[in-house]
Amino acid sequence: MAEATITLGGAPTGPLTGIRVVDITINVVGPAASQILGDMGADVVKVEAPGGDGNRQTGPVRTPAMGVLYMNVNRNKRSIVLDLKRPECRDAAMRLIDSADVVMHSMRPAAIERLGLGYEAVRARNPRAIYAYAPGYRSDGPQRDRPAFDDVVQGESGMVDLMRRQQGQSRFFPMIMVDKFCGHVLASAITMALFERERSGQGQCVEVPMLETMLSFNLMEHLWGAALEAPRGTIGYPRPYMAERRPFPTRNGEICLMANSDDQWERLLQAVGLPELATDPRYRKLADRARHFPELYAAVAAKIALRTTEEWERVLDDIDIPNGRVRGLDDLIDDPYLVATGYFLRYRHPTEGEMRTTSIPVRFSRTPGNVRRHPPKLGEHTAEVLREAGLSAAEIAAVTGAGDA
């Protein structure tokens, strides 16, 4: 299967069809979350300031304010422009909120309150609305109004320390890890709240603090011995950041493999030509292997280096050991598996021309999500959405400054 070419403009088909989202978010966390909701069928109205989401300026562009980072997290949305510092625009936002199922923002608590769009104000207008945001820190703590971005939370949550333990120097993960993960958590939390609303009929406030969210993520394994209060153990699961935990060089590339159970390790050691280690008491059981991982990994690495990646793929597949060759980012577009599954989609954007996007990874047998809207130009749907909210032509003109916005 080659890259699929899709035609935009179809009806939503996903499990959130019929849900309306008023999305007052920028950058990555909120837009990533609302794109997930949009992919799943929600009608997402992206409310932007006159200057637009700052990510419109990030990455390669064909036309101004359509940077690729913006485009990659803002499909399946409609864009309207409202200057929320102006009373008539705040009133228009509240008209949208009256019929919303979800209201999202990415401001600090004090800032959203100053605009008159805090949770209590929204709840007074629409008690069924799910009000959601992802601040840097908990709203009931002393840092509620401190700014926080991905790099900051990587440092505060221990992620930089993990890189330091592995590489010997402090480094950030080479991706917008915190923002993307918190965006997924935010989308998940919103859908949980929508599910609960089906039972209670009531909305609620959903808060996903970035620091605490990443701490929970990082400490699943790395709380380690510190989970034992008496006596207190060391924090940090050693295996993930030991120097030997890396892809294995082959004669012509690199391969990743993972043996976990005692049985898998026995099969692997036999297959790579180390049968004597398969019966060595230092390596037969997980608790023993954990104390000797560096020398075990080094012995396996010496054997893997003797054959090609293709040879090892066949050997490891035959003994049912999870494995995969290391692929460069440049290789992914033409990767045979991704081509076979139609992972990348092509579509024509009305102003940006031919574009490539990723398919929706989550699959539903009855209500699959679909890509039906291109990432919108700034304010592309202002008049359309405001008319739907019941604003008259005169009211729209007052909001936009022109009757044909």
Residue pairs with C-beta under 8 A, 6 or more apart in sequence:
1 339
1 340
1 341
1 342
2 339
2 342
3 339
3 342
3 344
3 345
3 346
3 356
4 342
4 344
4 345
4 346
4 359
5 345
5 346
5 347
6 345
6 346
6 347
6 371
7 347
8 347
8 348
8 371
8 372
8 373
8 374
9 372
9 373
10 370
10 372
11 17
11 372
12 41
12 42
12 43
12 370
12 372
13 41
13 367
13 368
13 369
13 370
14 39
14 40
14 41
14 42
14 364
14 367
14 368
14 369
14 370
15 40
15 41
15 364
15 367
15 369
16 37
16 40
16 41
16 42
16 191
16 194
17 41
17 42
17 367
18 41
19 37
19 41
19 42
19 43
19 101
19 102
19 194
20 42
20 43
20 45
20 99
20 100
20 101
20 102
21 34
21 37
21 38
21 42
21 43
21 44
21 45
21 100
21 101
21 102
21 103
21 104
22 45
22 47
22 93
22 96
22 97
22 100
22 102
22 103
22 104
23 30
23 31
23 34
23 44
23 45
23 46
23 47
23 77
23 104
24 30
24 47
24 84
24 93
24 103
24 104
24 105
24 106
24 107
24 117
25 31
25 33
25 34
25 46
25 104
25 105
25 106
25 133
26 48
26 53
26 54
26 55
26 106
27 53
27 54
27 55
27 106
27 179
28 55
28 69
28 73
28 150
28 176
28 179
28 180
28 183
29 106
29 134
29 179
29 182
29 183
29 186
29 210
30 104
30 105
30 106
30 133
30 134
30 183
30 186
31 46
31 53
31 55
31 70
31 73
31 74
31 183
32 73
32 179
32 180
32 183
32 184
32 187
33 104
33 132
33 134
33 183
33 184
33 186
33 187
33 190
34 42
34 44
34 46
34 77
34 104
34 187
35 44
35 73
35 74
35 75
35 76
35 77
36 183
36 184
36 187
37 44
37 102
37 187
37 190
37 191
38 44
38 75
38 76
38 77
38 373
39 75
39 76
39 360
39 369
39 370
39 371
40 360
40 362
40 369
41 367
41 369
41 370
42 101
42 102
43 78
44 76
44 77
44 78
45 77
45 78
45 80
45 96
45 381
45 385
46 53
46 74
46 77
46 78
46 79
46 80
46 376
47 80
47 81
47 82
47 84
47 93
47 96
48 79
48 80
48 81
48 82
48 378
48 379
49 81
49 82
49 83
49 84
50 81
50 83
52 65
52 81
52 378
53 70
53 74
55 67
55 69
55 70
55 73
56 65
56 66
56 67
56 70
56 378
57 65
57 67
57 70
58 67
58 68
58 69
58 70
59 67
59 68
59 69
59 70
60 67
60 68
61 67
61 68
62 351
62 352
62 353
63 351
63 352
65 377
65 378
66 351
66 352
66 375
66 377
70 375
71 352
71 355
71 375
72 357
72 358
73 183
74 375
74 376
75 357
75 371
75 373
75 374
75 375
76 371
76 372
76 373
77 373
77 375
77 376
78 373
78 376
78 380
78 381
78 384
78 385
79 376
79 377
79 378
79 379
79 380
79 381
79 382
80 379
80 381
80 382
80 385
80 386
81 378
81 379
81 382
81 400
81 405
82 89
82 90
82 92
82 93
82 382
82 399
83 89
84 90
84 93
84 115
84 117
85 115
86 399
88 395
88 398
88 399
89 399
90 115
90 116
90 117
92 386
92 389
92 391
92 395
92 399
93 117
94 117
94 125
95 386
95 389
95 390
95 391
96 385
96 386
96 389
97 103
97 122
97 125
97 126
97 129
98 125
98 126
98 389
99 126
99 389
100 126
100 129
101 128
101 129
101 130
101 194
102 129
102 130
102 131
102 132
102 190
102 194
103 122
103 126
103 129
103 130
103 131
103 132
104 132
104 133
104 186
104 190
105 112
105 117
105 133
106 133
106 134
107 115
107 133
108 135
108 136
108 144
108 145
108 146
108 147
109 118
109 135
109 139
109 144
109 145
110 144
110 145
112 118
112 133
119 131
119 205
122 129
122 131
123 129
123 131
123 203
123 205
126 203
127 202
127 203
128 197
128 201
128 202
128 203
129 203
130 190
130 193
130 194
130 197
130 203
130 204
130 206
131 203
131 204
131 205
131 206
132 186
132 189
132 190
132 193
132 205
132 206
132 207
132 208
133 186
133 206
133 207
133 208
134 182
134 183
134 185
134 186
134 207
134 208
134 209
134 210
134 213
135 144
135 148
135 207
135 209
135 210
136 143
136 146
136 147
136 148
136 149
136 152
136 153
136 209
136 210
136 211
137 143
137 144
137 146
137 148
137 209
137 210
137 211
137 212
138 144
138 207
138 209
138 212
139 207
139 209
148 210
148 211
149 179
150 176
150 177
150 178
150 179
151 172
153 159
153 178
153 210
153 211
153 214
154 160
154 172
154 173
154 177
154 178
154 214
155 172
156 211
157 178
157 211
157 214
157 215
157 218
158 215
158 218
158 219
158 222
159 172
159 173
159 177
159 178
159 214
159 218
160 170
160 171
160 172
161 170
162 218
162 222
162 236
162 240
162 241
163 169
163 170
163 171
163 172
163 173
164 170
164 171
165 236
165 241
166 240
166 241
166 242
166 243
178 210
178 214
179 210
181 213
181 214
181 217
182 208
182 210
182 213
182 214
185 208
185 213
186 206
186 208
189 206
189 208
190 206
193 203
193 204
193 206
196 204
197 203
197 204
221 237
221 240
222 235
222 236
222 237
222 240
223 235
224 233
224 234
224 235
224 236
224 237
225 232
225 233
225 234
225 235
226 232
226 233
226 234
226 235
227 233
238 290
238 293
239 245
239 290
239 293
242 293
242 294
242 297
243 294
244 293
244 294
244 297
244 298
244 301
245 293
245 297
247 254
247 255
247 256
247 326
248 254
248 255
248 256
248 257
248 300
248 301
248 304
248 305
249 301
249 304
249 305
250 304
250 305
250 307
250 308
250 309
250 311
250 312
251 305
251 306
251 307
251 308
251 309
252 308
252 309
252 310
253 308
253 309
253 325
253 326
254 309
254 325
254 326
255 304
255 309
255 312
255 313
255 316
255 323
255 324
255 325
255 326
256 323
256 324
256 325
256 326
257 268
257 312
257 316
257 321
257 322
257 323
258 321
258 322
258 323
259 265
259 267
259 268
259 321
261 286
262 284
262 285
262 286
264 321
265 278
265 283
265 289
266 278
266 284
267 319
267 320
267 321
268 300
268 316
268 319
268 321
269 275
269 277
269 278
269 283
269 300
270 278
270 319
271 315
271 316
271 319
271 321
272 300
272 303
272 304
273 303
274 299
274 300
274 303
277 283
277 296
277 299
278 284
281 288
282 288
282 289
282 291
282 292
282 296
283 289
283 292
283 296
289 296
304 312
307 315
309 325
312 323
313 323
313 325
316 322
316 323
317 323
327 335
332 338
333 344
333 356
338 344
342 359
343 358
343 359
344 356
344 357
344 358
344 359
345 356
345 357
345 358
345 359
345 371
346 354
346 355
346 356
347 354
347 355
347 357
347 371
347 374
348 354
348 355
349 355
349 374
349 375
350 374
351 377
352 374
355 374
357 371
359 371
360 368
360 369
360 370
360 371
362 369
379 400
379 405
382 396
382 399
382 400
382 405
383 396
383 400
383 404
383 405
386 395
386 396
386 399
387 396
391 399
393 403
396 403
396 405
397 403
397 405
399 405
